Amino acid sequence: MAESSSKMPSPLRIEPIPGYSPTIGRLVCMLSYARSTTLAAVDGLPMAQLDHLQDAESNSIGALLAHIAVVERSYQVLTFEERLMSADESERWSVALKLGADGPRINAHWAWFHVAEDEVNHRGQIRWLRARLPKA
């Protein structure tokens, strides 16, 4: 994902970012906003809280962050390298990737929509879990 810059549009508007085509610029704007709010949701959490399990059925905040990163990386491979993940990548990333399931046939537009959708959904889980962490 693109780094933040001083030319980023307002977080309350979806606008193209300079240096990209208008459509890609809007997508980068949405992805950047999703990332900045996810980072804010975990800001200052120590490792123990990132690893905390709310219950036997939940994921830790750290596991959700790993999943977000692996979903993004897998779609970078698909989109920019125009290939599927190698056997080594699939094995290395499988635990984090399996938090969610994708359909068998997707296109690049859906892939990047899903990166944003996935992060926003998991950010909601992160906020819920953070609000329930044991007080340090």
Summary of the structure (lengths in Angstrom):
residues: 136
radius of gyration: 16.0
end to end distance: 33.2
largest distance: 46.4
contacts: 341
relative contact order: 0.15
helix: 60%
strand: 0%
